[in-house]
Amino acid sequence: MLISFTVGNFLSFNEDQEFSMIAGPSADHKNHIKMQNGVDILRFGAIYGPNASGKSNLIKALFYAKSAFFGGYLSEEDRGYGLSGNLAYRNVSGIQSTEPSRFKFVFSTEKGVYQYGIDYNTATLRHVSEWLVRVGSDSDELIFNIDYTNSDNNQFCSDSLNRVFNDFRLSKRRDSHNSVPFVLFYLSENDSLSEEFEYIFDWFDNLLVQTSVDDPLYFGFNPGFLDCLCDYLQQLDTGITGYRLVPVFSDLSEEFLHIEKQVFTPFGRLYSNAVSYDYSTYTPFFNGFSNECPYTLVSFANNIFVAVRSSDDGILFAELQFQHNSSNHYFSFSQESEGTKKLIRLLSNILGETSHSIVSVIDEIECNVHPLAIRNIISKFLSDD
């Protein structure tokens, strides 16, 4: 669970600003609070304020920090959050474009409470510093503190951790975009270290940030999920009562692989919609494919498609269309209302058996969606079910 997030020298944030999910002293609505590792944490939080007050910039800061953690694989537009974005805000809020941006997370996992911070130069896309602290009830314990500009200042809680870091520094794992993940990612992959690092990595992997309704929709599922999707949309009074899959005979592989490239870095998942679900009911389109075949719901060309990888490594596509009020007419995603489109795009943050382990961050959740639907969504986060 997210306890707090702090950002400084990024976009409109000059001085450090903290967003906290720690419960206040009020005795009301105790069911809205979950205690984990001795900390009372809110299940749901909301930010409100006037236009141009920095609400969306906080969401962008979360997304950017996660992207930097996974190796900085961002689109040119997303990279602009830090570079041109900081330059644009320089004269307004005092942002120093040549200085690193500061990001700090305090979060709770099954293994304990941690504080993790990175300083990252958004102009040069270079690491500056990184630290991890195990937060205790009586005292905190430094796990590592890395100064990427001067290795003499590095601190580690053990010699084995120091050796692993030296291996990381020598290898300098890079992808085709010349990106390097922060060392915490490397530690989570090392079998010689505690599984504690795996839990921390999983927490970041399950930090789902949706900055825009235009974020790619991409997640794997088993076919029965589509029935669950229709039930969900029907509960929210969208008028949808069924669906069908219309085979597409043109080759959409290039568009599909382009979306995959947007969604994943070589080191982890960036976008909120890249979530796996596990359902088991079949529909006619899937006959002939084993249960192990990866099915993917993906959006491009203004519509939503189901992609099925066949045993010969080919990819078959079908367009997902929706039936309204049990009529004989079906509508493409592009023909649905803006509110229904928004609800479908929020699927990964609302549905799925993984929903108890994710931190879901959504910008402008109320945009184009009926207030009663928003209430239904929020109630999911407030329940123990």
FENQUIZI-V575324 format. One record per backbone hydrogen bond with DSSP energy under -0.5 kcal/mol. CO is the residue of the C=O (numbers start at 1). NH is the residue of the N-H. E is the energy in kcal/mol with one decimal. If there is no record, write none. Layout:
co | nh | e
CO | NH | E
CO | NH | E
//
This chain:
co | nh | e
1 | 108 | -2.6
3 | 21 | -3.5
4 | 106 | -2.5
5 | 19 | -3.2
6 | 104 | -2.3
7 | 17 | -2.7
8 | 102 | -2.8
10 | 13 | -2.8
12 | 14 | -0.8
13 | 9 | -0.6
13 | 10 | -2.2
14 | 9 | -1.4
17 | 7 | -2.1
18 | 20 | -0.5
19 | 5 | -2.4
21 | 42 | -3.2
29 | 32 | -2.1
30 | 33 | -1.6
32 | 43 | -2.6
34 | 36 | -0.5
34 | 41 | -2.5
36 | 39 | -1.6
39 | 36 | -2.2
39 | 41 | -0.8
40 | 23 | -2.2
41 | 34 | -2.9
50 | 53 | -1.0
54 | 58 | -1.6
55 | 59 | -1.3
56 | 60 | -2.6
57 | 61 | -2.1
58 | 62 | -1.9
59 | 63 | -2.3
60 | 64 | -2.9
61 | 65 | -2.5
62 | 66 | -2.1
63 | 67 | -2.4
64 | 68 | -2.6
65 | 69 | -2.1
66 | 70 | -1.8
67 | 72 | -3.1
67 | 73 | -0.5
68 | 71 | -1.4
69 | 182 | -1.5
72 | 74 | -1.4
75 | 79 | -2.8
76 | 80 | -1.3
78 | 81 | -1.7
79 | 82 | -1.3
79 | 83 | -1.8
80 | 85 | -3.0
82 | 86 | -0.9
83 | 87 | -1.9
84 | 88 | -2.3
85 | 89 | -1.5
86 | 90 | -0.7
87 | 90 | -0.7
89 | 92 | -0.8
89 | 93 | -2.6
89 | 95 | -0.6
90 | 94 | -1.3
95 | 97 | -0.8
96 | 99 | -1.3
101 | 120 | -2.4
102 | 8 | -2.0
103 | 118 | -2.5
104 | 6 | -2.7
105 | 116 | -2.9
106 | 3 | -2.7
106 | 4 | -2.1
107 | 114 | -2.7
109 | 112 | -0.9
112 | 109 | -3.0
113 | 135 | -2.5
114 | 107 | -2.2
115 | 133 | -2.6
116 | 105 | -3.3
117 | 131 | -2.2
118 | 103 | -2.4
119 | 128 | -2.3
119 | 129 | -1.5
120 | 101 | -2.8
120 | 122 | -0.9
121 | 125 | -1.8
121 | 126 | -1.2
126 | 121 | -2.7
128 | 148 | -2.0
128 | 149 | -0.7
129 | 119 | -2.4
130 | 146 | -3.5
131 | 117 | -2.2
132 | 143 | -2.5
132 | 144 | -1.6
133 | 115 | -2.5
133 | 135 | -0.7
134 | 136 | -0.5
134 | 141 | -2.8
135 | 113 | -0.6
141 | 134 | -3.2
143 | 157 | -2.1
144 | 132 | -2.4
145 | 155 | -2.4
146 | 130 | -2.0
146 | 148 | -0.7
147 | 150 | -0.8
150 | 153 | -1.9
151 | 154 | -1.5
155 | 145 | -2.6
158 | 162 | -1.6
159 | 163 | -2.4
160 | 164 | -2.1
161 | 165 | -2.2
162 | 166 | -2.2
163 | 167 | -2.0
164 | 168 | -2.3
165 | 169 | -2.7
166 | 170 | -1.9
167 | 171 | -2.4
168 | 172 | -2.8
175 | 178 | -2.2
179 | 175 | -0.9
182 | 185 | -1.3
182 | 186 | -0.9
183 | 187 | -2.5
184 | 188 | -1.8
185 | 189 | -0.9
186 | 189 | -0.6
186 | 190 | -0.6
187 | 190 | -1.0
189 | 191 | -0.6
190 | 193 | -1.4
194 | 197 | -1.4
195 | 199 | -1.8
196 | 200 | -1.7
197 | 201 | -2.6
198 | 202 | -2.8
199 | 203 | -1.7
200 | 204 | -1.7
201 | 205 | -2.5
202 | 206 | -1.9
204 | 207 | -1.4
206 | 208 | -1.0
206 | 359 | -2.3
207 | 209 | -0.7
208 | 210 | -0.6
208 | 361 | -3.2
209 | 211 | -0.7
209 | 272 | -0.8
210 | 363 | -2.0
212 | 215 | -1.6
216 | 218 | -0.7
217 | 299 | -1.8
219 | 297 | -2.9
220 | 277 | -1.7
221 | 295 | -0.8
222 | 225 | -2.5
223 | 226 | -1.8
224 | 227 | -0.7
224 | 228 | -1.5
225 | 229 | -2.6
226 | 230 | -2.0
227 | 231 | -2.2
228 | 232 | -2.4
229 | 233 | -2.5
230 | 234 | -2.2
231 | 235 | -2.2
232 | 236 | -1.2
233 | 238 | -1.7
234 | 237 | -1.8
239 | 325 | -2.3
242 | 323 | -2.7
244 | 246 | -0.5
244 | 321 | -2.5
245 | 247 | -0.7
246 | 319 | -2.9
247 | 249 | -0.5
248 | 317 | -0.6
250 | 252 | -0.7
252 | 256 | -2.3
253 | 257 | -2.8
254 | 258 | -1.6
255 | 259 | -1.7
256 | 260 | -2.1
257 | 261 | -1.8
258 | 262 | -1.5
259 | 263 | -2.3
260 | 264 | -2.3
263 | 270 | -2.5
263 | 271 | -0.9
268 | 265 | -3.0
271 | 274 | -1.4
273 | 275 | -1.7
283 | 286 | -1.8
284 | 287 | -1.5
286 | 289 | -2.0
290 | 293 | -1.7
293 | 295 | -0.6
294 | 309 | -1.5
295 | 221 | -1.9
296 | 298 | -0.6
296 | 307 | -3.0
297 | 219 | -1.8
298 | 305 | -3.1
300 | 303 | -1.8
303 | 300 | -1.9
304 | 320 | -2.5
305 | 298 | -2.7
305 | 307 | -0.5
306 | 318 | -1.8
307 | 296 | -2.4
308 | 310 | -0.6
308 | 316 | -2.7
310 | 313 | -1.8
314 | 310 | -2.6
316 | 308 | -2.6
317 | 248 | -2.8
318 | 306 | -3.1
319 | 246 | -2.4
319 | 321 | -0.6
320 | 333 | -0.5
321 | 244 | -2.1
322 | 331 | -2.6
323 | 241 | -2.6
323 | 242 | -1.2
324 | 327 | -2.1
329 | 324 | -0.9
331 | 322 | -2.7
332 | 335 | -1.3
333 | 336 | -1.5
337 | 341 | -2.4
338 | 342 | -2.1
339 | 343 | -2.2
340 | 344 | -2.4
341 | 345 | -2.1
342 | 346 | -1.2
344 | 347 | -1.5
346 | 349 | -1.4
346 | 350 | -0.8
347 | 350 | -1.5
347 | 351 | -2.9
352 | 355 | -1.6
354 | 357 | -2.1
358 | 360 | -0.6
359 | 208 | -2.7
359 | 361 | -0.5
361 | 210 | -3.2
362 | 365 | -0.5
364 | 367 | -1.5
366 | 369 | -1.6
370 | 373 | -0.7
370 | 374 | -2.0
371 | 375 | -2.2
372 | 376 | -1.9
373 | 377 | -2.3
374 | 378 | -2.7
375 | 379 | -2.1
376 | 380 | -0.9
377 | 380 | -0.9
377 | 381 | -1.0
378 | 382 | -1.3
379 | 383 | -0.7
380 | 383 | -0.6
//
